[in-house]
């Protein structure tokens, strides 16, 4: 809540730092067996990426958007750290600006021609695209081991579903 309030009172300027703190929180709590994730980005860097976008968007008639999206996804990928057996490694994002142009053009056409009905396909296309161009150089997936964690049950988890009488878990 604090980050949202700061973002509102600063007219969006604090938004970059808020996004980074949210990403750090989510990544620090994400596990895949014995693989853990961490986000090392800084709000200042994201702020300048966003500032450049707002600065160049209108003079280039929106064409800078493709470079902005590439820089943004590269920033997120290169600052996401993966730890497996005490070995740390960062993702790399290898897409070119032309690839992003094609993705955004086709996604826009899908949304416009179907009056928004293609949104699920657009989301899947975008996520597939991102994962297609993410890379870890020396990651041995055979070293991933199943991990057991304590049974975690609180008001935001299974207890909340019980309270609402949902049987999802």
DRENLUM-237581 format. One record per atom (N, C-alpha, C): residue number from 1; residue in one letter; atom name; x, y, z. Coordinates in Angstrom, 1 decimal. Example, Ala and Ser with C-alpha at 12.3 -4.5 7.8 and 13.67 -1.06 7.14 Angstrom:
2
   num   residuo   atomo        u        v        w
     1         A       N     13.2     -5.7      7.8
     1         A      CA     12.3     -4.5      7.8
     1         A       C     13.2     -3.3      7.8
     2         S       N     12.8     -2.2      7.1
     2         S      CA     13.7     -1.1      7.1
     2         S       C     12.9      0.0      7.9
//
This chain:
169
   num   residuo   atomo        u        v        w
     1         X       N      0.8     -1.2      0.0
     1         X      CA      0.0      0.0      0.0
     1         X       C      0.9      1.3      0.0
     2         X       N      2.0      1.2      0.7
     2         X      CA      2.8      2.4      0.8
     2         X       C      3.4      2.8     -0.5
     3         X       N      3.8      1.8     -1.3
     3         X      CA      4.3      2.1     -2.6
     3         X       C      3.3      2.7     -3.6
     4         X       N      2.1      2.2     -3.5
     4         X      CA      1.0      2.7     -4.3
     4         X       C      0.6      4.1     -3.9
     5         X       N      0.6      4.4     -2.6
     5         X      CA      0.4      5.8     -2.2
     5         X       C      1.5      6.7     -2.6
     6         X       N      2.7      6.3     -2.5
     6         X      CA      3.9      7.1     -2.9
     6         X       C      3.8      7.4     -4.4
     7         X       N      3.4      6.4     -5.2
     7         X      CA      3.3      6.6     -6.6
     7         X       C      2.2      7.6     -7.0
     8         X       N      1.1      7.5     -6.3
     8         X      CA      0.0      8.4     -6.5
     8         X       C      0.4      9.9     -6.2
     9         X       N      1.0     10.0     -5.0
     9         X      CA      1.4     11.4     -4.5
     9         X       C      2.5     12.0     -5.4
    10         X       N      3.4     11.2     -6.0
    10         X      CA      4.5     11.7     -6.8
    10         X       C      4.1     11.7     -8.3
    11         X       N      2.8     11.5     -8.5
    11         X      CA      2.3     11.5     -9.9
    11         X       C      3.0     10.5    -10.8
    12         X       N      3.3      9.4    -10.2
    12         X      CA      3.9      8.3    -11.0
    12         X       C      5.4      8.2    -11.0
    13         X       N      6.1      9.2    -10.5
    13         X      CA      7.5      9.1    -10.5
    13         X       C      8.1      8.0     -9.6
    14         X       N      7.5      7.7     -8.5
    14         X      CA      7.9      6.6     -7.6
    14         X       C      7.6      5.3     -8.2
    15         X       N      6.8      5.2     -9.3
    15         X      CA      6.4      3.9     -9.9
    15         X       C      7.5      3.0    -10.2
    16         X       N      8.6      3.5    -10.7
    16         X      CA      9.7      2.6    -11.1
    16         X       C     10.3      1.9     -9.8
    17         X       N     10.5      2.7     -8.7
    17         X      CA     11.0      2.1     -7.5
    17         X       C     10.0      1.1     -6.9
    18         X       N      8.7      1.4     -7.1
    18         X      CA      7.6      0.5     -6.6
    18         X       C      7.6     -0.8     -7.4
    19         X       N      7.8     -0.7     -8.7
    19         X      CA      7.8     -1.9     -9.6
    19         X       C      9.0     -2.8     -9.2
    20         X       N     10.2     -2.1     -9.0
    20         X      CA     11.4     -2.9     -8.6
    20         X       C     11.2     -3.6     -7.3
    21         X       N     10.6     -2.9     -6.3
    21         X      CA     10.4     -3.5     -5.0
    21         X       C      9.5     -4.7     -5.0
    22         X       N      8.4     -4.5     -5.8
    22         X      CA      7.5     -5.7     -6.0
    22         X       C      8.2     -6.9     -6.7
    23         X       N      8.9     -6.6     -7.7
    23         X      CA      9.7     -7.7     -8.4
    23         X       C     10.7     -8.3     -7.5
    24         X       N     11.4     -7.5     -6.7
    24         X      CA     12.3     -8.1     -5.7
    24         X       C     11.6     -9.0     -4.7
    25         X       N     10.4     -8.6     -4.2
    25         X      CA      9.7     -9.4     -3.3
    25         X       C      9.2    -10.7     -3.9
    26         X       N      8.6    -10.6     -5.1
    26         X      CA      8.1    -11.8     -5.7
    26         X       C      9.3    -12.8     -6.0
    27         X       N     10.4    -12.3     -6.6
    27         X      CA     11.5    -13.1     -7.0
    27         X       C     12.1    -13.8     -5.8
    28         X       N     12.2    -13.0     -4.7
    28         X      CA     12.9    -13.6     -3.5
    28         X       C     12.0    -14.7     -2.8
    29         X       N     10.8    -14.8     -3.2
    29         X      CA      9.9    -15.8     -2.6
    29         X       C      9.6    -16.9     -3.6
    30         X       N     10.2    -16.9     -4.8
    30         X      CA     10.0    -17.8     -5.8
    30         X       C     11.0    -19.0     -5.8
    31         X       N     10.5    -20.2     -5.8
    31         X      CA     11.4    -21.4     -5.7
    31         X       C     10.9    -22.4     -6.7
    32         X       N     11.9    -23.1     -7.3
    32         X      CA     11.6    -24.2     -8.1
    32         X       C     12.6    -25.4     -7.7
    33         X       N     12.1    -26.2     -6.7
    33         X      CA     12.9    -27.2     -6.1
    33         X       C     14.1    -26.5     -5.3
    34         X       N     15.3    -26.8     -5.7
    34         X      CA     16.5    -26.2     -5.1
    34         X       C     17.0    -24.9     -5.8
    35         X       N     16.2    -24.5     -6.8
    35         X      CA     16.5    -23.3     -7.5
    35         X       C     15.8    -22.1     -6.9
    36         X       N     16.5    -21.0     -6.6
    36         X      CA     15.9    -19.8     -6.1
    36         X       C     16.2    -18.6     -7.1
    37         X       N     15.4    -17.6     -6.9
    37         X      CA     15.5    -16.5     -7.8
    37         X       C     15.7    -15.2     -7.0
    38         X       N     16.3    -14.2     -7.6
    38         X      CA     16.5    -12.9     -6.9
    38         X       C     16.5    -11.8     -8.0
    39         X       N     16.0    -10.7     -7.7
    39         X      CA     16.1     -9.5     -8.6
    39         X       C     17.0     -8.5     -8.1
    40         X       N     18.0     -8.1     -8.9
    40         X      CA     19.0     -7.2     -8.5
    40         X       C     18.9     -5.8     -9.1
    41         X       N     17.8     -5.5     -9.8
    41         X      CA     17.6     -4.2    -10.4
    41         X       C     17.4     -3.1     -9.4
    42         X       N     17.6     -1.8    -10.0
    42         X      CA     17.4     -0.6     -9.2
    42         X       C     16.3      0.2     -9.8
    43         X       N     15.6      0.9     -8.9
    43         X      CA     14.5      1.8     -9.4
    43         X       C     15.0      2.9    -10.2
    44         X       N     16.2      3.4     -9.9
    44         X      CA     16.8      4.5    -10.7
    44         X       C     17.0      4.1    -12.2
    45         X       N     17.5      2.9    -12.4
    45         X      CA     17.7      2.5    -13.8
    45         X       C     16.4      2.4    -14.5
    46         X       N     15.4      1.8    -13.9
    46         X      CA     14.0      1.6    -14.5
    46         X       C     13.4      3.0    -14.7
    47         X       N     13.6      3.9    -13.8
    47         X      CA     13.1      5.3    -14.0
    47         X       C     13.6      5.9    -15.2
    48         X       N     15.0      5.8    -15.5
    48         X      CA     15.6      6.4    -16.6
    48         X       C     15.1      5.7    -17.9
    49         X       N     14.9      4.4    -17.9
    49         X      CA     14.3      3.7    -19.1
    49         X       C     13.0      4.3    -19.4
    50         X       N     12.1      4.4    -18.4
    50         X      CA     10.8      5.0    -18.6
    50         X       C     10.8      6.5    -19.0
    51         X       N     11.8      7.2    -18.4
    51         X      CA     11.9      8.6    -18.8
    51         X       C     12.3      8.8    -20.3
    52         X       N     13.2      8.0    -20.7
    52         X      CA     13.6      8.0    -22.1
    52         X       C     12.5      7.7    -23.0
    53         X       N     11.6      6.7    -22.6
    53         X      CA     10.5      6.3    -23.4
    53         X       C      9.5      7.5    -23.5
    54         X       N      9.2      8.2    -22.4
    54         X      CA      8.3      9.4    -22.5
    54         X       C      8.9     10.5    -23.3
    55         X       N     10.3     10.6    -23.2
    55         X      CA     11.0     11.7    -24.0
    55         X       C     11.0     11.4    -25.5
    56         X       N     11.1     10.2    -25.9
    56         X      CA     11.3      9.9    -27.3
    56         X       C     10.0      9.4    -28.0
    57         X       N      8.9      9.1    -27.2
    57         X      CA      7.7      8.5    -27.8
    57         X       C      7.1      9.5    -28.9
    58         X       N      6.8     10.7    -28.5
    58         X      CA      6.1     11.6    -29.4
    58         X       C      7.0     12.1    -30.5
    59         X       N      8.3     12.5    -30.3
    59         X      CA      9.1     12.9    -31.5
    59         X       C      9.3     11.8    -32.5
    60         X       N      9.2     10.5    -32.1
    60         X      CA      9.4      9.4    -33.1
    60         X       C      8.0      8.9    -33.5
    61         X       N      7.0      9.5    -33.1
    61         X      CA      5.6      9.0    -33.4
    61         X       C      5.4      7.6    -32.9
    62         X       N      5.9      7.3    -31.8
    62         X      CA      5.7      6.0    -31.2
    62         X       C      6.6      4.9    -31.7
    63         X       N      7.5      5.1    -32.7
    63         X      CA      8.4      4.1    -33.2
    63         X       C      9.4      3.7    -32.1
    64         X       N      9.8      4.6    -31.2
    64         X      CA     10.7      4.2    -30.1
    64         X       C     10.2      3.1    -29.2
    65         X       N      8.9      2.8    -29.3
    65         X      CA      8.3      1.8    -28.4
    65         X       C      8.9      0.5    -28.5
    66         X       N      9.3      0.1    -29.7
    66         X      CA      9.9     -1.2    -29.9
    66         X       C     11.3     -1.3    -29.2
    67         X       N     12.1     -0.3    -29.3
    67         X      CA     13.4     -0.2    -28.6
    67         X       C     13.2     -0.2    -27.1
    68         X       N     12.1      0.5    -26.6
    68         X      CA     11.8      0.6    -25.2
    68         X       C     11.4     -0.8    -24.7
    69         X       N     10.6     -1.5    -25.4
    69         X      CA     10.2     -2.8    -24.9
    69         X       C     11.4     -3.7    -24.9
    70         X       N     12.2     -3.7    -25.9
    70         X      CA     13.4     -4.5    -25.9
    70         X       C     14.3     -4.2    -24.7
    71         X       N     14.5     -2.9    -24.4
    71         X      CA     15.4     -2.4    -23.3
    71         X       C     14.7     -2.8    -22.0
    72         X       N     13.4     -2.7    -21.9
    72         X      CA     12.7     -3.1    -20.6
    72         X       C     12.9     -4.6    -20.3
    73         X       N     12.6     -5.4    -21.3
    73         X      CA     12.7     -6.9    -21.1
    73         X       C     14.1     -7.3    -20.9
    74         X       N     15.1     -6.6    -21.5
    74         X      CA     16.5     -6.9    -21.3
    74         X       C     16.9     -6.5    -19.9
    75         X       N     16.4     -5.4    -19.4
    75         X      CA     16.6     -5.0    -18.0
    75         X       C     16.1     -6.0    -17.0
    76         X       N     14.8     -6.4    -17.2
    76         X      CA     14.3     -7.4    -16.3
    76         X       C     15.0     -8.7    -16.3
    77         X       N     15.4     -9.2    -17.5
    77         X      CA     16.1    -10.5    -17.6
    77         X       C     17.5    -10.4    -17.1
    78         X       N     18.2     -9.4    -17.4
    78         X      CA     19.6     -9.3    -16.9
    78         X       C     19.8     -9.0    -15.4
    79         X       N     18.7     -8.6    -14.8
    79         X      CA     18.7     -8.3    -13.4
    79         X       C     18.1     -9.4    -12.6
    80         X       N     17.6    -10.5    -13.2
    80         X      CA     17.0    -11.6    -12.5
    80         X       C     18.1    -12.7    -12.4
    81         X       N     18.4    -13.0    -11.1
    81         X      CA     19.5    -13.9    -10.8
    81         X       C     18.9    -15.3    -10.4
    82         X       N     19.5    -16.3    -10.9
    82         X      CA     19.0    -17.7    -10.6
    82         X       C     20.2    -18.3     -9.8
    83         X       N     19.8    -19.0     -8.7
    83         X      CA     20.8    -19.6     -7.9
    83         X       C     20.5    -21.1     -7.8
    84         X       N     21.4    -21.9     -8.2
    84         X      CA     21.3    -23.4     -8.2
    84         X       C     22.6    -23.9     -7.5
    85         X       N     22.4    -24.6     -6.4
    85         X      CA     23.6    -25.1     -5.7
    85         X       C     24.7    -24.1     -5.5
    86         X       N     24.3    -22.9     -5.0
    86         X      CA     25.2    -21.8     -4.7
    86         X       C     25.9    -21.2     -6.0
    87         X       N     25.5    -21.6     -7.1
    87         X      CA     26.0    -21.0     -8.4
    87         X       C     25.0    -20.0     -8.9
    88         X       N     25.4    -18.8     -9.0
    88         X      CA     24.5    -17.7     -9.4
    88         X       C     24.7    -17.4    -10.9
    89         X       N     23.6    -17.1    -11.6
    89         X      CA     23.7    -16.8    -13.0
    89         X       C     22.5    -15.9    -13.3
    90         X       N     22.7    -15.0    -14.3
    90         X      CA     21.7    -14.1    -14.7
    90         X       C     21.1    -14.5    -16.1
    91         X       N     19.9    -14.2    -16.3
    91         X      CA     19.3    -14.5    -17.6
    91         X       C     19.8    -13.5    -18.6
    92         X       N     19.7    -13.8    -19.9
    92         X      CA     20.0    -12.9    -21.0
    92         X       C     18.8    -12.9    -21.9
    93         X       N     18.5    -11.8    -22.5
    93         X      CA     17.4    -11.7    -23.4
    93         X       C     17.9    -11.4    -24.8
    94         X       N     17.7    -12.3    -25.7
    94         X      CA     18.4    -12.2    -27.0
    94         X       C     17.5    -11.7    -28.2
    95         X       N     16.3    -11.2    -27.9
    95         X      CA     15.5    -10.8    -29.0
    95         X       C     16.0     -9.5    -29.6
    96         X       N     15.7     -9.4    -30.9
    96         X      CA     16.1     -8.1    -31.6
    96         X       C     14.9     -7.2    -31.7
    97         X       N     15.1     -6.0    -32.0
    97         X      CA     14.0     -5.0    -32.1
    97         X       C     13.0     -5.4    -33.2
    98         X       N     13.5     -6.0    -34.3
    98         X      CA     12.6     -6.4    -35.4
    98         X       C     11.7     -7.5    -34.9
    99         X       N     12.2     -8.4    -34.0
    99         X      CA     11.3     -9.5    -33.5
    99         X       C     10.2     -8.9    -32.6
   100         X       N     10.6     -7.9    -31.9
   100         X      CA      9.6     -7.2    -31.0
   100         X       C      8.5     -6.5    -31.9
   101         X       N      9.0     -5.8    -32.9
   101         X      CA      8.1     -5.1    -33.9
   101         X       C      7.1     -6.1    -34.4
   102         X       N      7.6     -7.3    -34.9
   102         X      CA      6.6     -8.3    -35.4
   102         X       C      5.6     -8.7    -34.4
   103         X       N      6.1     -9.0    -33.2
   103         X      CA      5.2     -9.5    -32.1
   103         X       C      4.1     -8.4    -31.8
   104         X       N      4.5     -7.2    -31.6
   104         X      CA      3.6     -6.1    -31.2
   104         X       C      2.6     -5.8    -32.4
   105         X       N      3.1     -5.9    -33.6
   105         X      CA      2.3     -5.6    -34.8
   105         X       C      1.2     -6.7    -34.9
   106         X       N      1.6     -7.9    -34.8
   106         X      CA      0.6     -9.0    -34.9
   106         X       C     -0.4     -9.0    -33.8
   107         X       N      0.2     -8.8    -32.5
   107         X      CA     -0.7     -8.7    -31.4
   107         X       C     -1.7     -7.6    -31.5
   108         X       N     -1.3     -6.4    -32.0
   108         X      CA     -2.2     -5.3    -32.2
   108         X       C     -3.3     -5.6    -33.2
   109         X       N     -2.9     -6.2    -34.3
   109         X      CA     -3.8     -6.6    -35.4
   109         X       C     -4.8     -7.7    -34.8
   110         X       N     -4.4     -8.6    -34.1
   110         X      CA     -5.3     -9.6    -33.5
   110         X       C     -6.3     -8.9    -32.6
   111         X       N     -5.8     -8.0    -31.7
   111         X      CA     -6.8     -7.4    -30.8
   111         X       C     -7.8     -6.5    -31.6
   112         X       N     -7.3     -5.8    -32.6
   112         X      CA     -8.2     -4.8    -33.3
   112         X       C     -9.2     -5.6    -34.1
   113         X       N     -8.7     -6.6    -34.9
   113         X      CA     -9.6     -7.4    -35.8
   113         X       C    -10.6     -8.2    -35.0
   114         X       N    -10.3     -8.6    -33.8
   114         X      CA    -11.3     -9.5    -33.1
   114         X       C    -12.0     -8.7    -32.0
   115         X       N    -11.8     -7.4    -32.0
   115         X      CA    -12.4     -6.5    -31.0
   115         X       C    -12.1     -6.9    -29.6
   116         X       N    -10.8     -7.4    -29.4
   116         X      CA    -10.3     -7.8    -28.1
   116         X       C    -10.5     -9.2    -27.7
   117         X       N    -11.3    -10.0    -28.5
   117         X      CA    -11.5    -11.4    -28.1
   117         X       C    -10.3    -12.2    -28.2
   118         X       N     -9.2    -11.8    -28.9
   118         X      CA     -8.0    -12.6    -29.0
   118         X       C     -7.0    -12.3    -27.8
   119         X       N     -7.5    -11.6    -26.8
   119         X      CA     -6.6    -11.3    -25.7
   119         X       C     -5.9    -12.5    -25.1
   120         X       N     -6.6    -13.6    -24.9
   120         X      CA     -5.9    -14.8    -24.3
   120         X       C     -4.8    -15.2    -25.2
   121         X       N     -5.0    -15.2    -26.5
   121         X      CA     -3.9    -15.6    -27.5
   121         X       C     -2.8    -14.6    -27.5
   122         X       N     -3.1    -13.4    -27.3
   122         X      CA     -2.0    -12.3    -27.3
   122         X       C     -1.2    -12.5    -26.1
   123         X       N     -1.8    -12.8    -24.9
   123         X      CA     -1.0    -13.0    -23.7
   123         X       C     -0.1    -14.2    -23.9
   124         X       N     -0.7    -15.3    -24.4
   124         X      CA      0.1    -16.5    -24.6
   124         X       C      1.2    -16.3    -25.6
   125         X       N      0.9    -15.6    -26.7
   125         X      CA      2.0    -15.3    -27.7
   125         X       C      3.1    -14.5    -27.1
   126         X       N      2.7    -13.5    -26.3
   126         X      CA      3.8    -12.6    -25.7
   126         X       C      4.6    -13.4    -24.7
   127         X       N      4.0    -14.2    -23.8
   127         X      CA      4.8    -15.0    -22.9
   127         X       C      5.6    -16.1    -23.6
   128         X       N      5.1    -16.7    -24.6
   128         X      CA      5.9    -17.6    -25.4
   128         X       C      7.1    -16.9    -26.0
   129         X       N      6.9    -15.7    -26.6
   129         X      CA      7.9    -15.0    -27.2
   129         X       C      9.0    -14.6    -26.1
   130         X       N      8.6    -14.2    -25.0
   130         X      CA      9.6    -13.8    -23.9
   130         X       C     10.5    -15.0    -23.6
   131         X       N      9.8    -16.2    -23.3
   131         X      CA     10.5    -17.4    -22.9
   131         X       C     11.4    -17.9    -24.0
   132         X       N     11.0    -17.7    -25.3
   132         X      CA     11.8    -18.2    -26.4
   132         X       C     13.1    -17.5    -26.4
   133         X       N     13.2    -16.2    -26.0
   133         X      CA     14.4    -15.4    -26.1
   133         X       C     15.1    -15.3    -24.8
   134         X       N     14.7    -15.9    -23.8
   134         X      CA     15.4    -15.9    -22.5
   134         X       C     16.4    -17.0    -22.5
   135         X       N     17.6    -16.7    -22.0
   135         X      CA     18.6    -17.8    -22.0
   135         X       C     19.5    -17.8    -20.7
   136         X       N     19.8    -18.9    -20.3
   136         X      CA     20.8    -19.1    -19.2
   136         X       C     22.0    -19.9    -19.8
   137         X       N     23.2    -19.4    -19.8
   137         X      CA     24.3    -20.0    -20.5
   137         X       C     24.7    -21.4    -20.0
   138         X       N     25.0    -21.5    -18.7
   138         X      CA     25.5    -22.8    -18.2
   138         X       C     24.6    -23.4    -17.1
   139         X       N     23.4    -23.5    -17.4
   139         X      CA     22.4    -24.0    -16.4
   139         X       C     22.1    -25.4    -16.7
   140         X       N     22.4    -26.3    -15.7
   140         X      CA     22.2    -27.7    -15.8
   140         X       C     20.9    -28.1    -15.1
   141         X       N     19.9    -28.3    -15.8
   141         X      CA     18.6    -28.6    -15.2
   141         X       C     18.5    -29.9    -14.6
   142         X       N     19.5    -30.8    -14.8
   142         X      CA     19.6    -32.1    -14.2
   142         X       C     19.9    -32.0    -12.7
   143         X       N     20.5    -30.9    -12.3
   143         X      CA     20.8    -30.7    -10.9
   143         X       C     19.7    -30.2    -10.1
   144         X       N     18.5    -29.9    -10.7
   144         X      CA     17.4    -29.4     -9.9
   144         X       C     16.8    -30.6     -9.1
   145         X       N     16.7    -30.4     -7.8
   145         X      CA     16.2    -31.4     -6.9
   145         X       C     14.9    -31.0     -6.3
   146         X       N     14.0    -31.9     -6.1
   146         X      CA     12.7    -31.6     -5.4
   146         X       C     13.0    -31.2     -4.0
   147         X       N     12.4    -30.1     -3.5
   147         X      CA     12.6    -29.6     -2.2
   147         X       C     11.3    -29.7     -1.4
   148         X       N     11.4    -30.0     -0.1
   148         X      CA     10.2    -30.0      0.7
   148         X       C     10.2    -28.8      1.6
   149         X       N      9.1    -28.1      1.7
   149         X      CA      9.0    -26.9      2.5
   149         X       C      7.9    -27.2      3.6
   150         X       N      8.0    -26.4      4.6
   150         X      CA      7.0    -26.5      5.7
   150         X       C      5.6    -26.2      5.1
   151         X       N      4.7    -26.9      5.7
   151         X      CA      3.3    -26.7      5.3
   151         X       C      2.9    -25.2      5.7
   152         X       N      2.7    -24.4      4.7
   152         X      CA      2.4    -23.0      5.0
   152         X       C      0.9    -22.8      4.8
   153         X       N      0.2    -22.3      5.8
   153         X      CA     -1.2    -22.2      5.8
   153         X       C     -1.6    -20.9      6.5
   154         X       N     -2.1    -19.9      5.8
   154         X      CA     -2.4    -18.6      6.5
   154         X       C     -3.7    -18.1      5.9
   155         X       N     -4.1    -16.9      6.3
   155         X      CA     -5.4    -16.3      5.9
   155         X       C     -5.4    -16.0      4.4
   156         X       N     -4.3    -15.9      3.7
   156         X      CA     -4.3    -15.6      2.3
   156         X       C     -4.1    -16.8      1.5
   157         X       N     -4.0    -17.9      2.1
   157         X      CA     -3.8    -19.2      1.3
   157         X       C     -5.1    -20.1      1.4
   158         X       N     -4.8    -21.3      1.8
   158         X      CA     -5.9    -22.2      1.9
   158         X       C     -7.0    -21.9      2.8
   159         X       N     -6.7    -21.2      3.9
   159         X      CA     -7.7    -20.8      4.9
   159         X       C     -8.7    -19.8      4.3
   160         X       N     -8.2    -18.9      3.4
   160         X      CA     -9.1    -17.9      2.8
   160         X       C    -10.0    -18.6      1.8
   161         X       N     -9.5    -19.7      1.1
   161         X      CA    -10.4    -20.4      0.3
   161         X       C    -11.5    -21.2      1.1
   162         X       N    -11.1    -21.7      2.2
   162         X      CA    -12.0    -22.4      3.1
   162         X       C    -13.1    -21.4      3.5
   163         X       N    -12.7    -20.2      3.9
   163         X      CA    -13.6    -19.2      4.4
   163         X       C    -14.6    -18.8      3.3
   164         X       N    -14.2    -18.8      2.0
   164         X      CA    -15.0    -18.5      0.9
   164         X       C    -15.7    -19.7      0.4
   165         X       N    -15.5    -20.9      0.9
   165         X      CA    -16.1    -22.1      0.5
   165         X       C    -15.7    -22.5     -0.9
   166         X       N    -14.4    -22.3     -1.2
   166         X      CA    -13.9    -22.7     -2.5
   166         X       C    -13.1    -24.0     -2.3
   167         X       N    -13.2    -24.9     -3.1
   167         X      CA    -12.5    -26.2     -3.0
   167         X       C    -11.5    -26.3     -4.1
   168         X       N    -10.5    -25.3     -4.2
   168         X      CA     -9.5    -25.3     -5.3
   168         X       C     -8.3    -26.1     -4.9
   169         X       N     -8.0    -26.2     -3.6
   169         X      CA     -6.8    -26.9     -3.2
   169         X       C     -7.1    -28.2     -2.6
//
